[in-house]
Amino acid sequence: MSDDKLIWLEEWKLAIENAQRESEWFWNRFNILLGFNLALIATTTYFFSIHHNDVTWNECSLLIVYFLESFGLLVCIMWFFLMARFHAWHGYWLSYAKKIEQKKLSGLIYLISDTKNYFQRRKFYEKFSSDVIGMLFPLFFSCIWIVFIALTFLLNSM
């Protein structure tokens, strides 16, 4: 193998390693932010349950609930953009490795270039990308926070 091919092979390995690292970071941050959102929901639910039998909310607890709900919504927005960033970088490194395979290492490696046939043969339930599903969770939790804010407003205005 020529020195030029060895250099491109090392470049390809680095691109694959970077894609793997981005994937690990994606799921690490996903798990952290999922746990954080669940803790915020539990805390907000706790404040709701404290005043379940009260007709009126005192101002302090109402401010705490509004703060938690607004903070939860803000965290979800940041979570979405963070996941989108990781998804974009993961795709960049995979496409870079694919470009190296096709242009510089043709005839040597087909790891990423040959995935088209595999993707076409998959069943419908195998076609869901875990990265895209991971990006839908922040949107789902944003909807939960919006419902919480609306409920708090409705319960307080009665």
Secondary structure, 3 states (H helix, E strand, C coil): CCHHHHHHHHHHHHHHHHHHHHHHHHHHHHHHHHHHHHHHHHHHHHHHHHCCCCCCCCHHHHHHHHHHHHHHHHHHHHHHHHHHHHHHHHHHHHHHHHHHHHHCCCCCCCCCCCHHHHHHHCCHHHCCCHHHHHHHHHHHHHHHHHHHHHHHHHHHHC
